Amino acid sequence: MVTPNKPREGGRRGRVRKALVALTAVALVTAGCGSGGAADETGPVTLTVSVWNLAATPEFQAVFDAFEAANPDVTVEPVDILAEDYPAKVTTMLAGGDTTDVITMKNVTDYSRYASRGQLAEVTDLVQAKGDAKLAGLDAFDVEGKYFALPYRNDYWVLYYNKKLFDAAGIAYPENLTWDQYADVAKKLTKGEGEQKVYGTYHHTWRSVIQAISAAQTDSDQITGDFEFFADQYKMALDLQQAGATLDFGSAKQASYRTMFETEKTAMMPMGTWYVAGVLKNKAEGKTAVDWGIAPMPQRPGASGITTFGSPTAFAVNKKAKHAATAKKFVEFAAGMDGAKAITKVGVVPSLQSPEITEAYAALEGMPRDELAVKSLAPDTTALEMPVSEHTSDVDTILREEHELIMVGEKSVEDGIKSMRDRVKKVLD
């Protein structure tokens, strides 16, 4: 099951580590060694935690409930933010001296930004206390041996598919597909017209759907400014749009990937493992009848093993937290066995790895247990979704802007990649 592999040794991982160290050097001076300097709180405490889309993200409530049960004097109060607004909102909050106790690190890029500004309390002692416990994704938060957040969840991308639609078309489930085979299957699975149309696949609008998987499977770097390795993936995605086998980019901007899959409007969908929890929840509540499975992401021709991409999610203590001691206790709890058990129960892959967690995840009610599912949950290589450096934020903006222009047809693949290269070169220079 859930044994996401560490990012590659050397290569990209080395570059990421060096960049993150350089980016956060100032934080080592300003952040200090404690968790905000607050004394242990006594009596009832209301602990505030920033989250996104609370109602659609069951892991948050699961870990909150477990923490409250273990700490009866603590009430967790979520600070709920729209997912698309989350990075900008949290950046503004921290810059303005907001005192929300725990800040959820949605990705490593945001983590590096906040740590470099001295806005997070150091939690290195919590890492040291874990000893030999395996926390997948922990390396991404290592700043020259110091840590300002602990991962509690470690997601990676798989291919979701609708078994009923595959069976009705007489097509074998998507095992060991190349991207060309995936595109061919998507076209064959596309049926109907108008409101009755069912697409062979659905590509969400995030640039990572094309760019991050391209980088992972070609062992390339999205910071360097050489983006020719995106070309094959863009051509495949645009061909699927042209063939009507996936929703066009403009329409996808208005769509929900959850709705597309759970209302059986698409037969396949590349997406992160976090979505397992959402499917399980809605199946259990009778909100969807989708007969679903998961398979490994398609691979490039000649690939050996399964390569995908992903990113850890972490909790951090705000340097200006009102309840720093309780916040630190929460971070430790979420990254520990009790936190891992809590989110495993709702179908989320925890960072903490153990045979007990593996067994609990595999035994979840409604969880696919076939050989293809098991294979998809044990990729051979999981690359970090986006390398981290002092230029990451600027490069990310450029890549996103050019991605959208390519996908809506305002630029050709060649022109879009050239614009990426030219614009990023100016940033790097």
LINQUI-V307803 format. One record per helix or strand of 3 or more residues. SS is the DSSP state (a for helix, b for strand). FROM is the first residue (numbers start at 1). TO is the last residue. Records with the same first field share a line. If there is no record, write none. Layout:
BEGIN
SS: FROM-TO ; FROM-TO
END
This chain:
BEGIN
a: 11-23 ; 25-30 ; 54-56 ; 58-70 ; 83-95 ; 108-116 ; 124-129 ; 138-141 ; 163-169 ; 179-189 ; 194-196 ; 207-209 ; 211-218 ; 228-242 ; 249-252 ; 257-262 ; 275-284 ; 324-335 ; 337-344 ; 355-362 ; 371-376 ; 392-407 ; 413-428
b: 45-52 ; 74-81 ; 102-105 ; 150-162 ; 268-272 ; 292-295 ; 307-318 ; 381-384
END
